[in-house]
Each structure stands twice: as structure tokens, then as C-alpha cells.
């Protein structure tokens, strides 16, 4: 179980790190939002799952899994709301075929 939980924690950290690289490298808000939304949700889910596996069958692991459920529902919803608010505010998506200022 220790190897499985360590692997899940390492993979989760890898996904969060990939999201951070996406934030730094991608050209506009929408691309960055997409990268961080996907990587953050999966990374946090893997890390919380690894912590629950490490804890074993207990009340603490049940609480961790409830947090995992909440994060899995809240992160995509928040990402969608941010993207929709940006569209309504008039933020134009980046395009590679036109000149950027």
C-alpha cells in the first residue's frame, strides 16, 4: 500500500506541475484555464486518493474521499464559470493566424 500511495502522490504532483508549466507557457487565458482546470483536478484527485490509500480504511480516509468528491465537482464547475465570465466580459481568444499586439 505504501508503494501505491507514493506512486499516486508522485503522479498527482506531476499533473499539478504540468498545469503550472501550462500556465507559464500557454498564450492566453482560455488555454491557461483549460490546462490548469484539467491538470489541477486530476492532480489533486490523485494526491487525495494516495493519502486515502496511505491512511487505510478509517474515518479519516472517508473524509478525504469526501473532499475528493467535492473537489472533483467544484473544479470543473469553477473553470466553466471563469471561462463563461471571460467570454461575457469580451475577452477575445488568441488566434495564431492573426497578428498579436
Phi and psi restraints in degrees (range 20) as a CNS / XPLOR table:
assign (resid 1 and name C) (resid 2 and name N)
       (resid 2 and name CA) (resid 2 and name C) 1.0 -65.2 20.0 2
assign (resid 2 and name N) (resid 2 and name CA)
       (resid 2 and name C) (resid 3 and name N) 1.0 -38.8 20.0 2
assign (resid 2 and name C) (resid 3 and name N)
       (resid 3 and name CA) (resid 3 and name C) 1.0 -67.6 20.0 2
assign (resid 3 and name N) (resid 3 and name CA)
       (resid 3 and name C) (resid 4 and name N) 1.0 -42.2 20.0 2
assign (resid 3 and name C) (resid 4 and name N)
       (resid 4 and name CA) (resid 4 and name C) 1.0 -63.9 20.0 2
assign (resid 4 and name N) (resid 4 and name CA)
       (resid 4 and name C) (resid 5 and name N) 1.0 -45.7 20.0 2
assign (resid 4 and name C) (resid 5 and name N)
       (resid 5 and name CA) (resid 5 and name C) 1.0 -66.3 20.0 2
assign (resid 5 and name N) (resid 5 and name CA)
       (resid 5 and name C) (resid 6 and name N) 1.0 -39.4 20.0 2
assign (resid 5 and name C) (resid 6 and name N)
       (resid 6 and name CA) (resid 6 and name C) 1.0 -63.9 20.0 2
assign (resid 6 and name N) (resid 6 and name CA)
       (resid 6 and name C) (resid 7 and name N) 1.0 -39.3 20.0 2
assign (resid 6 and name C) (resid 7 and name N)
       (resid 7 and name CA) (resid 7 and name C) 1.0 -65.1 20.0 2
assign (resid 7 and name N) (resid 7 and name CA)
       (resid 7 and name C) (resid 8 and name N) 1.0 -43.4 20.0 2
assign (resid 7 and name C) (resid 8 and name N)
       (resid 8 and name CA) (resid 8 and name C) 1.0 -64.6 20.0 2
assign (resid 8 and name N) (resid 8 and name CA)
       (resid 8 and name C) (resid 9 and name N) 1.0 -40.2 20.0 2
assign (resid 8 and name C) (resid 9 and name N)
       (resid 9 and name CA) (resid 9 and name C) 1.0 -64.4 20.0 2
assign (resid 9 and name N) (resid 9 and name CA)
       (resid 9 and name C) (resid 10 and name N) 1.0 -42.5 20.0 2
assign (resid 9 and name C) (resid 10 and name N)
       (resid 10 and name CA) (resid 10 and name C) 1.0 -65.9 20.0 2
assign (resid 10 and name N) (resid 10 and name CA)
       (resid 10 and name C) (resid 11 and name N) 1.0 -42.3 20.0 2
assign (resid 10 and name C) (resid 11 and name N)
       (resid 11 and name CA) (resid 11 and name C) 1.0 -65.0 20.0 2
assign (resid 11 and name N) (resid 11 and name CA)
       (resid 11 and name C) (resid 12 and name N) 1.0 -39.9 20.0 2
assign (resid 11 and name C) (resid 12 and name N)
       (resid 12 and name CA) (resid 12 and name C) 1.0 -61.4 20.0 2
assign (resid 12 and name N) (resid 12 and name CA)
       (resid 12 and name C) (resid 13 and name N) 1.0 -44.4 20.0 2
assign (resid 12 and name C) (resid 13 and name N)
       (resid 13 and name CA) (resid 13 and name C) 1.0 -61.8 20.0 2
assign (resid 13 and name N) (resid 13 and name CA)
       (resid 13 and name C) (resid 14 and name N) 1.0 -38.3 20.0 2
assign (resid 13 and name C) (resid 14 and name N)
       (resid 14 and name CA) (resid 14 and name C) 1.0 -62.0 20.0 2
assign (resid 14 and name N) (resid 14 and name CA)
       (resid 14 and name C) (resid 15 and name N) 1.0 -41.7 20.0 2
assign (resid 14 and name C) (resid 15 and name N)
       (resid 15 and name CA) (resid 15 and name C) 1.0 -67.7 20.0 2
assign (resid 15 and name N) (resid 15 and name CA)
       (resid 15 and name C) (resid 16 and name N) 1.0 -41.0 20.0 2
assign (resid 15 and name C) (resid 16 and name N)
       (resid 16 and name CA) (resid 16 and name C) 1.0 -64.5 20.0 2
assign (resid 16 and name N) (resid 16 and name CA)
       (resid 16 and name C) (resid 17 and name N) 1.0 -40.3 20.0 2
assign (resid 16 and name C) (resid 17 and name N)
       (resid 17 and name CA) (resid 17 and name C) 1.0 -63.8 20.0 2
assign (resid 17 and name N) (resid 17 and name CA)
       (resid 17 and name C) (resid 18 and name N) 1.0 -39.5 20.0 2
assign (resid 17 and name C) (resid 18 and name N)
       (resid 18 and name CA) (resid 18 and name C) 1.0 -63.7 20.0 2
assign (resid 18 and name N) (resid 18 and name CA)
       (resid 18 and name C) (resid 19 and name N) 1.0 -36.8 20.0 2
assign (resid 18 and name C) (resid 19 and name N)
       (resid 19 and name CA) (resid 19 and name C) 1.0 -64.1 20.0 2
assign (resid 19 and name N) (resid 19 and name CA)
       (resid 19 and name C) (resid 20 and name N) 1.0 -38.8 20.0 2
assign (resid 19 and name C) (resid 20 and name N)
       (resid 20 and name CA) (resid 20 and name C) 1.0 -65.2 20.0 2
assign (resid 20 and name N) (resid 20 and name CA)
       (resid 20 and name C) (resid 21 and name N) 1.0 -41.6 20.0 2
assign (resid 20 and name C) (resid 21 and name N)
       (resid 21 and name CA) (resid 21 and name C) 1.0 -62.0 20.0 2
assign (resid 21 and name N) (resid 21 and name CA)
       (resid 21 and name C) (resid 22 and name N) 1.0 -39.7 20.0 2
assign (resid 21 and name C) (resid 22 and name N)
       (resid 22 and name CA) (resid 22 and name C) 1.0 -62.0 20.0 2
assign (resid 22 and name N) (resid 22 and name CA)
       (resid 22 and name C) (resid 23 and name N) 1.0 -40.1 20.0 2
assign (resid 22 and name C) (resid 23 and name N)
       (resid 23 and name CA) (resid 23 and name C) 1.0 -61.0 20.0 2
assign (resid 23 and name N) (resid 23 and name CA)
       (resid 23 and name C) (resid 24 and name N) 1.0 -40.4 20.0 2
assign (resid 23 and name C) (resid 24 and name N)
       (resid 24 and name CA) (resid 24 and name C) 1.0 -77.5 20.0 2
assign (resid 24 and name N) (resid 24 and name CA)
       (resid 24 and name C) (resid 25 and name N) 1.0 -29.6 20.0 2
assign (resid 24 and name C) (resid 25 and name N)
       (resid 25 and name CA) (resid 25 and name C) 1.0 -102.5 20.0 2
assign (resid 25 and name N) (resid 25 and name CA)
       (resid 25 and name C) (resid 26 and name N) 1.0 -25.1 20.0 2
assign (resid 25 and name C) (resid 26 and name N)
       (resid 26 and name CA) (resid 26 and name C) 1.0 -79.5 20.0 2
assign (resid 26 and name N) (resid 26 and name CA)
       (resid 26 and name C) (resid 27 and name N) 1.0 153.6 20.0 2
assign (resid 26 and name C) (resid 27 and name N)
       (resid 27 and name CA) (resid 27 and name C) 1.0 -78.0 20.0 2
assign (resid 27 and name N) (resid 27 and name CA)
       (resid 27 and name C) (resid 28 and name N) 1.0 -31.5 20.0 2
assign (resid 27 and name C) (resid 28 and name N)
       (resid 28 and name CA) (resid 28 and name C) 1.0 -140.8 20.0 2
assign (resid 28 and name N) (resid 28 and name CA)
       (resid 28 and name C) (resid 29 and name N) 1.0 178.1 20.0 2
assign (resid 28 and name C) (resid 29 and name N)
       (resid 29 and name CA) (resid 29 and name C) 1.0 -59.0 20.0 2
assign (resid 29 and name N) (resid 29 and name CA)
       (resid 29 and name C) (resid 30 and name N) 1.0 -43.5 20.0 2
assign (resid 29 and name C) (resid 30 and name N)
       (resid 30 and name CA) (resid 30 and name C) 1.0 -67.6 20.0 2
assign (resid 30 and name N) (resid 30 and name CA)
       (resid 30 and name C) (resid 31 and name N) 1.0 -42.0 20.0 2
assign (resid 30 and name C) (resid 31 and name N)
       (resid 31 and name CA) (resid 31 and name C) 1.0 -65.0 20.0 2
assign (resid 31 and name N) (resid 31 and name CA)
       (resid 31 and name C) (resid 32 and name N) 1.0 -42.9 20.0 2
assign (resid 31 and name C) (resid 32 and name N)
       (resid 32 and name CA) (resid 32 and name C) 1.0 -64.7 20.0 2
assign (resid 32 and name N) (resid 32 and name CA)
       (resid 32 and name C) (resid 33 and name N) 1.0 -40.8 20.0 2
assign (resid 32 and name C) (resid 33 and name N)
       (resid 33 and name CA) (resid 33 and name C) 1.0 -63.5 20.0 2
assign (resid 33 and name N) (resid 33 and name CA)
       (resid 33 and name C) (resid 34 and name N) 1.0 -40.8 20.0 2
assign (resid 33 and name C) (resid 34 and name N)
       (resid 34 and name CA) (resid 34 and name C) 1.0 -63.9 20.0 2
assign (resid 34 and name N) (resid 34 and name CA)
       (resid 34 and name C) (resid 35 and name N) 1.0 -47.9 20.0 2
assign (resid 34 and name C) (resid 35 and name N)
       (resid 35 and name CA) (resid 35 and name C) 1.0 -62.0 20.0 2
assign (resid 35 and name N) (resid 35 and name CA)
       (resid 35 and name C) (resid 36 and name N) 1.0 -47.1 20.0 2
assign (resid 35 and name C) (resid 36 and name N)
       (resid 36 and name CA) (resid 36 and name C) 1.0 -71.8 20.0 2
assign (resid 36 and name N) (resid 36 and name CA)
       (resid 36 and name C) (resid 37 and name N) 1.0 -35.0 20.0 2
assign (resid 36 and name C) (resid 37 and name N)
       (resid 37 and name CA) (resid 37 and name C) 1.0 -62.8 20.0 2
assign (resid 37 and name N) (resid 37 and name CA)
       (resid 37 and name C) (resid 38 and name N) 1.0 -45.4 20.0 2
assign (resid 37 and name C) (resid 38 and name N)
       (resid 38 and name CA) (resid 38 and name C) 1.0 -71.0 20.0 2
assign (resid 38 and name N) (resid 38 and name CA)
       (resid 38 and name C) (resid 39 and name N) 1.0 -50.2 20.0 2
assign (resid 38 and name C) (resid 39 and name N)
       (resid 39 and name CA) (resid 39 and name C) 1.0 -67.8 20.0 2
assign (resid 39 and name N) (resid 39 and name CA)
       (resid 39 and name C) (resid 40 and name N) 1.0 -37.8 20.0 2
assign (resid 39 and name C) (resid 40 and name N)
       (resid 40 and name CA) (resid 40 and name C) 1.0 -66.9 20.0 2
assign (resid 40 and name N) (resid 40 and name CA)
       (resid 40 and name C) (resid 41 and name N) 1.0 -44.8 20.0 2
assign (resid 40 and name C) (resid 41 and name N)
       (resid 41 and name CA) (resid 41 and name C) 1.0 -63.0 20.0 2
assign (resid 41 and name N) (resid 41 and name CA)
       (resid 41 and name C) (resid 42 and name N) 1.0 -48.3 20.0 2
assign (resid 41 and name C) (resid 42 and name N)
       (resid 42 and name CA) (resid 42 and name C) 1.0 -68.9 20.0 2
assign (resid 42 and name N) (resid 42 and name CA)
       (resid 42 and name C) (resid 43 and name N) 1.0 -40.5 20.0 2
assign (resid 42 and name C) (resid 43 and name N)
       (resid 43 and name CA) (resid 43 and name C) 1.0 -64.1 20.0 2
assign (resid 43 and name N) (resid 43 and name CA)
       (resid 43 and name C) (resid 44 and name N) 1.0 -46.6 20.0 2
assign (resid 43 and name C) (resid 44 and name N)
       (resid 44 and name CA) (resid 44 and name C) 1.0 -66.5 20.0 2
assign (resid 44 and name N) (resid 44 and name CA)
       (resid 44 and name C) (resid 45 and name N) 1.0 -37.7 20.0 2
assign (resid 44 and name C) (resid 45 and name N)
       (resid 45 and name CA) (resid 45 and name C) 1.0 -62.7 20.0 2
assign (resid 45 and name N) (resid 45 and name CA)
       (resid 45 and name C) (resid 46 and name N) 1.0 -43.4 20.0 2
assign (resid 45 and name C) (resid 46 and name N)
       (resid 46 and name CA) (resid 46 and name C) 1.0 -65.3 20.0 2
assign (resid 46 and name N) (resid 46 and name CA)
       (resid 46 and name C) (resid 47 and name N) 1.0 -41.6 20.0 2
assign (resid 46 and name C) (resid 47 and name N)
       (resid 47 and name CA) (resid 47 and name C) 1.0 -66.2 20.0 2
assign (resid 47 and name N) (resid 47 and name CA)
       (resid 47 and name C) (resid 48 and name N) 1.0 -44.3 20.0 2
assign (resid 47 and name C) (resid 48 and name N)
       (resid 48 and name CA) (resid 48 and name C) 1.0 -66.0 20.0 2
assign (resid 48 and name N) (resid 48 and name CA)
       (resid 48 and name C) (resid 49 and name N) 1.0 -38.1 20.0 2
assign (resid 48 and name C) (resid 49 and name N)
       (resid 49 and name CA) (resid 49 and name C) 1.0 -62.7 20.0 2
assign (resid 49 and name N) (resid 49 and name CA)
       (resid 49 and name C) (resid 50 and name N) 1.0 -41.0 20.0 2
assign (resid 49 and name C) (resid 50 and name N)
       (resid 50 and name CA) (resid 50 and name C) 1.0 -63.4 20.0 2
assign (resid 50 and name N) (resid 50 and name CA)
       (resid 50 and name C) (resid 51 and name N) 1.0 -39.2 20.0 2
assign (resid 50 and name C) (resid 51 and name N)
       (resid 51 and name CA) (resid 51 and name C) 1.0 -66.8 20.0 2
assign (resid 51 and name N) (resid 51 and name CA)
       (resid 51 and name C) (resid 52 and name N) 1.0 -39.2 20.0 2
assign (resid 51 and name C) (resid 52 and name N)
       (resid 52 and name CA) (resid 52 and name C) 1.0 -65.8 20.0 2
assign (resid 52 and name N) (resid 52 and name CA)
       (resid 52 and name C) (resid 53 and name N) 1.0 -40.5 20.0 2
assign (resid 52 and name C) (resid 53 and name N)
       (resid 53 and name CA) (resid 53 and name C) 1.0 -65.3 20.0 2
assign (resid 53 and name N) (resid 53 and name CA)
       (resid 53 and name C) (resid 54 and name N) 1.0 -41.3 20.0 2
assign (resid 53 and name C) (resid 54 and name N)
       (resid 54 and name CA) (resid 54 and name C) 1.0 -63.6 20.0 2
assign (resid 54 and name N) (resid 54 and name CA)
       (resid 54 and name C) (resid 55 and name N) 1.0 -36.6 20.0 2
assign (resid 54 and name C) (resid 55 and name N)
       (resid 55 and name CA) (resid 55 and name C) 1.0 -72.7 20.0 2
assign (resid 55 and name N) (resid 55 and name CA)
       (resid 55 and name C) (resid 56 and name N) 1.0 -30.6 20.0 2
assign (resid 55 and name C) (resid 56 and name N)
       (resid 56 and name CA) (resid 56 and name C) 1.0 87.4 20.0 2
assign (resid 56 and name N) (resid 56 and name CA)
       (resid 56 and name C) (resid 57 and name N) 1.0 -171.2 20.0 2
assign (resid 56 and name C) (resid 57 and name N)
       (resid 57 and name CA) (resid 57 and name C) 1.0 -79.6 20.0 2
assign (resid 57 and name N) (resid 57 and name CA)
       (resid 57 and name C) (resid 58 and name N) 1.0 100.0 20.0 2
assign (resid 57 and name C) (resid 58 and name N)
       (resid 58 and name CA) (resid 58 and name C) 1.0 -153.7 20.0 2
assign (resid 58 and name N) (resid 58 and name CA)
       (resid 58 and name C) (resid 59 and name N) 1.0 175.6 20.0 2
assign (resid 58 and name C) (resid 59 and name N)
       (resid 59 and name CA) (resid 59 and name C) 1.0 -65.3 20.0 2
assign (resid 59 and name N) (resid 59 and name CA)
       (resid 59 and name C) (resid 60 and name N) 1.0 -35.4 20.0 2
assign (resid 59 and name C) (resid 60 and name N)
       (resid 60 and name CA) (resid 60 and name C) 1.0 -62.9 20.0 2
assign (resid 60 and name N) (resid 60 and name CA)
       (resid 60 and name C) (resid 61 and name N) 1.0 -43.6 20.0 2
assign (resid 60 and name C) (resid 61 and name N)
       (resid 61 and name CA) (resid 61 and name C) 1.0 -67.3 20.0 2
assign (resid 61 and name N) (resid 61 and name CA)
       (resid 61 and name C) (resid 62 and name N) 1.0 -33.0 20.0 2
assign (resid 61 and name C) (resid 62 and name N)
       (resid 62 and name CA) (resid 62 and name C) 1.0 -63.8 20.0 2
assign (resid 62 and name N) (resid 62 and name CA)
       (resid 62 and name C) (resid 63 and name N) 1.0 -41.8 20.0 2
assign (resid 62 and name C) (resid 63 and name N)
       (resid 63 and name CA) (resid 63 and name C) 1.0 -65.4 20.0 2
assign (resid 63 and name N) (resid 63 and name CA)
       (resid 63 and name C) (resid 64 and name N) 1.0 -39.2 20.0 2
assign (resid 63 and name C) (resid 64 and name N)
       (resid 64 and name CA) (resid 64 and name C) 1.0 -62.5 20.0 2
assign (resid 64 and name N) (resid 64 and name CA)
       (resid 64 and name C) (resid 65 and name N) 1.0 -41.0 20.0 2
assign (resid 64 and name C) (resid 65 and name N)
       (resid 65 and name CA) (resid 65 and name C) 1.0 -67.5 20.0 2
assign (resid 65 and name N) (resid 65 and name CA)
       (resid 65 and name C) (resid 66 and name N) 1.0 -31.6 20.0 2
assign (resid 65 and name C) (resid 66 and name N)
       (resid 66 and name CA) (resid 66 and name C) 1.0 -66.6 20.0 2
assign (resid 66 and name N) (resid 66 and name CA)
       (resid 66 and name C) (resid 67 and name N) 1.0 -40.2 20.0 2
assign (resid 66 and name C) (resid 67 and name N)
       (resid 67 and name CA) (resid 67 and name C) 1.0 -62.9 20.0 2
assign (resid 67 and name N) (resid 67 and name CA)
       (resid 67 and name C) (resid 68 and name N) 1.0 -40.4 20.0 2
assign (resid 67 and name C) (resid 68 and name N)
       (resid 68 and name CA) (resid 68 and name C) 1.0 -60.1 20.0 2
assign (resid 68 and name N) (resid 68 and name CA)
       (resid 68 and name C) (resid 69 and name N) 1.0 -42.6 20.0 2
assign (resid 68 and name C) (resid 69 and name N)
       (resid 69 and name CA) (resid 69 and name C) 1.0 -62.9 20.0 2
assign (resid 69 and name N) (resid 69 and name CA)
       (resid 69 and name C) (resid 70 and name N) 1.0 -44.7 20.0 2
assign (resid 69 and name C) (resid 70 and name N)
       (resid 70 and name CA) (resid 70 and name C) 1.0 -62.4 20.0 2
assign (resid 70 and name N) (resid 70 and name CA)
       (resid 70 and name C) (resid 71 and name N) 1.0 -45.0 20.0 2
assign (resid 70 and name C) (resid 71 and name N)
       (resid 71 and name CA) (resid 71 and name C) 1.0 -64.3 20.0 2
assign (resid 71 and name N) (resid 71 and name CA)
       (resid 71 and name C) (resid 72 and name N) 1.0 -39.4 20.0 2
assign (resid 71 and name C) (resid 72 and name N)
       (resid 72 and name CA) (resid 72 and name C) 1.0 -66.1 20.0 2
assign (resid 72 and name N) (resid 72 and name CA)
       (resid 72 and name C) (resid 73 and name N) 1.0 -25.8 20.0 2
assign (resid 72 and name C) (resid 73 and name N)
       (resid 73 and name CA) (resid 73 and name C) 1.0 -89.8 20.0 2
assign (resid 73 and name N) (resid 73 and name CA)
       (resid 73 and name C) (resid 74 and name N) 1.0 -36.6 20.0 2
assign (resid 73 and name C) (resid 74 and name N)
       (resid 74 and name CA) (resid 74 and name C) 1.0 -78.5 20.0 2
assign (resid 74 and name N) (resid 74 and name CA)
       (resid 74 and name C) (resid 75 and name N) 1.0 -39.6 20.0 2
assign (resid 74 and name C) (resid 75 and name N)
       (resid 75 and name CA) (resid 75 and name C) 1.0 -62.0 20.0 2
assign (resid 75 and name N) (resid 75 and name CA)
       (resid 75 and name C) (resid 76 and name N) 1.0 -50.5 20.0 2
assign (resid 75 and name C) (resid 76 and name N)
       (resid 76 and name CA) (resid 76 and name C) 1.0 -63.6 20.0 2
assign (resid 76 and name N) (resid 76 and name CA)
       (resid 76 and name C) (resid 77 and name N) 1.0 -35.0 20.0 2
assign (resid 76 and name C) (resid 77 and name N)
       (resid 77 and name CA) (resid 77 and name C) 1.0 -65.2 20.0 2
assign (resid 77 and name N) (resid 77 and name CA)
       (resid 77 and name C) (resid 78 and name N) 1.0 -44.1 20.0 2
assign (resid 77 and name C) (resid 78 and name N)
       (resid 78 and name CA) (resid 78 and name C) 1.0 -66.1 20.0 2
assign (resid 78 and name N) (resid 78 and name CA)
       (resid 78 and name C) (resid 79 and name N) 1.0 -39.4 20.0 2
assign (resid 78 and name C) (resid 79 and name N)
       (resid 79 and name CA) (resid 79 and name C) 1.0 -62.5 20.0 2
assign (resid 79 and name N) (resid 79 and name CA)
       (resid 79 and name C) (resid 80 and name N) 1.0 -44.2 20.0 2
assign (resid 79 and name C) (resid 80 and name N)
       (resid 80 and name CA) (resid 80 and name C) 1.0 -63.0 20.0 2
assign (resid 80 and name N) (resid 80 and name CA)
       (resid 80 and name C) (resid 81 and name N) 1.0 -42.7 20.0 2
assign (resid 80 and name C) (resid 81 and name N)
       (resid 81 and name CA) (resid 81 and name C) 1.0 -64.2 20.0 2
assign (resid 81 and name N) (resid 81 and name CA)
       (resid 81 and name C) (resid 82 and name N) 1.0 -40.5 20.0 2
assign (resid 81 and name C) (resid 82 and name N)
       (resid 82 and name CA) (resid 82 and name C) 1.0 -64.8 20.0 2
assign (resid 82 and name N) (resid 82 and name CA)
       (resid 82 and name C) (resid 83 and name N) 1.0 -43.2 20.0 2
assign (resid 82 and name C) (resid 83 and name N)
       (resid 83 and name CA) (resid 83 and name C) 1.0 -64.1 20.0 2
assign (resid 83 and name N) (resid 83 and name CA)
       (resid 83 and name C) (resid 84 and name N) 1.0 -41.6 20.0 2
assign (resid 83 and name C) (resid 84 and name N)
       (resid 84 and name CA) (resid 84 and name C) 1.0 -65.8 20.0 2
assign (resid 84 and name N) (resid 84 and name CA)
       (resid 84 and name C) (resid 85 and name N) 1.0 -40.2 20.0 2
assign (resid 84 and name C) (resid 85 and name N)
       (resid 85 and name CA) (resid 85 and name C) 1.0 -65.1 20.0 2
assign (resid 85 and name N) (resid 85 and name CA)
       (resid 85 and name C) (resid 86 and name N) 1.0 -37.2 20.0 2
assign (resid 85 and name C) (resid 86 and name N)
       (resid 86 and name CA) (resid 86 and name C) 1.0 -66.0 20.0 2
assign (resid 86 and name N) (resid 86 and name CA)
       (resid 86 and name C) (resid 87 and name N) 1.0 -40.8 20.0 2
assign (resid 86 and name C) (resid 87 and name N)
       (resid 87 and name CA) (resid 87 and name C) 1.0 -63.1 20.0 2
assign (resid 87 and name N) (resid 87 and name CA)
       (resid 87 and name C) (resid 88 and name N) 1.0 -45.5 20.0 2
assign (resid 87 and name C) (resid 88 and name N)
       (resid 88 and name CA) (resid 88 and name C) 1.0 -66.9 20.0 2
assign (resid 88 and name N) (resid 88 and name CA)
       (resid 88 and name C) (resid 89 and name N) 1.0 -28.6 20.0 2
assign (resid 88 and name C) (resid 89 and name N)
       (resid 89 and name CA) (resid 89 and name C) 1.0 -79.0 20.0 2
assign (resid 89 and name N) (resid 89 and name CA)
       (resid 89 and name C) (resid 90 and name N) 1.0 -8.1 20.0 2
assign (resid 89 and name C) (resid 90 and name N)
       (resid 90 and name CA) (resid 90 and name C) 1.0 93.8 20.0 2
assign (resid 90 and name N) (resid 90 and name CA)
       (resid 90 and name C) (resid 91 and name N) 1.0 15.0 20.0 2
assign (resid 90 and name C) (resid 91 and name N)
       (resid 91 and name CA) (resid 91 and name C) 1.0 -72.2 20.0 2
assign (resid 91 and name N) (resid 91 and name CA)
       (resid 91 and name C) (resid 92 and name N) 1.0 119.2 20.0 2
assign (resid 91 and name C) (resid 92 and name N)
       (resid 92 and name CA) (resid 92 and name C) 1.0 -85.0 20.0 2
assign (resid 92 and name N) (resid 92 and name CA)
       (resid 92 and name C) (resid 93 and name N) 1.0 132.2 20.0 2
assign (resid 92 and name C) (resid 93 and name N)
       (resid 93 and name CA) (resid 93 and name C) 1.0 -65.8 20.0 2
assign (resid 93 and name N) (resid 93 and name CA)
       (resid 93 and name C) (resid 94 and name N) 1.0 150.5 20.0 2
assign (resid 93 and name C) (resid 94 and name N)
       (resid 94 and name CA) (resid 94 and name C) 1.0 -72.5 20.0 2
assign (resid 94 and name N) (resid 94 and name CA)
       (resid 94 and name C) (resid 95 and name N) 1.0 140.9 20.0 2
assign (resid 94 and name C) (resid 95 and name N)
       (resid 95 and name CA) (resid 95 and name C) 1.0 -130.3 20.0 2
assign (resid 95 and name N) (resid 95 and name CA)
       (resid 95 and name C) (resid 96 and name N) 1.0 136.8 20.0 2
assign (resid 95 and name C) (resid 96 and name N)
       (resid 96 and name CA) (resid 96 and name C) 1.0 -79.6 20.0 2
assign (resid 96 and name N) (resid 96 and name CA)
       (resid 96 and name C) (resid 97 and name N) 1.0 -17.3 20.0 2
assign (resid 96 and name C) (resid 97 and name N)
       (resid 97 and name CA) (resid 97 and name C) 1.0 -90.4 20.0 2
assign (resid 97 and name N) (resid 97 and name CA)
       (resid 97 and name C) (resid 98 and name N) 1.0 0.3 20.0 2
assign (resid 97 and name C) (resid 98 and name N)
       (resid 98 and name CA) (resid 98 and name C) 1.0 -122.5 20.0 2
assign (resid 98 and name N) (resid 98 and name CA)
       (resid 98 and name C) (resid 99 and name N) 1.0 161.1 20.0 2
assign (resid 98 and name C) (resid 99 and name N)
       (resid 99 and name CA) (resid 99 and name C) 1.0 -71.5 20.0 2
assign (resid 99 and name N) (resid 99 and name CA)
       (resid 99 and name C) (resid 100 and name N) 1.0 132.6 20.0 2
assign (resid 99 and name C) (resid 100 and name N)
       (resid 100 and name CA) (resid 100 and name C) 1.0 -98.7 20.0 2
assign (resid 100 and name N) (resid 100 and name CA)
       (resid 100 and name C) (resid 101 and name N) 1.0 143.1 20.0 2
